[in-house]
Amino acid sequence: MKPKVTAIVGPTASGKTGLGIEVAKRWNGEVISIDSRQVYRGMDIGTAKPEGTWVESEIKKGGSIKD
């Protein structure tokens, strides 16, 4: 069986990351964030990047990866 890929798209601060985490938990999946702005460290204002340790433990790839 081919793996399924689900894309969640929408405007900034619409709850995509939270929804993605909930869907991944329910389907025993993984969240891969490819947001064009959330990948930068320190660029939290204007990106609606989620806060808290739950983000680090739930998002497997993506997040702040560039300086």
QUILINFEN-V347940 format. One record per pair of residues at least 6 apart in sequence whose C-alpha atoms are under 6 Angstrom apart, sorted by the first residue. I is the first residue (numbers start at 1). J is the second residue. If there is no record, write none. Layout:
i=I j=J
i=I j=J
This chain:
i=13 j=48
i=24 j=30
i=31 j=59
i=32 j=61
i=32 j=62
i=33 j=62
i=38 j=63
i=39 j=63
i=39 j=64
i=39 j=65
i=39 j=66
i=40 j=64
i=40 j=66
i=40 j=67
i=41 j=64
i=41 j=66
i=41 j=67
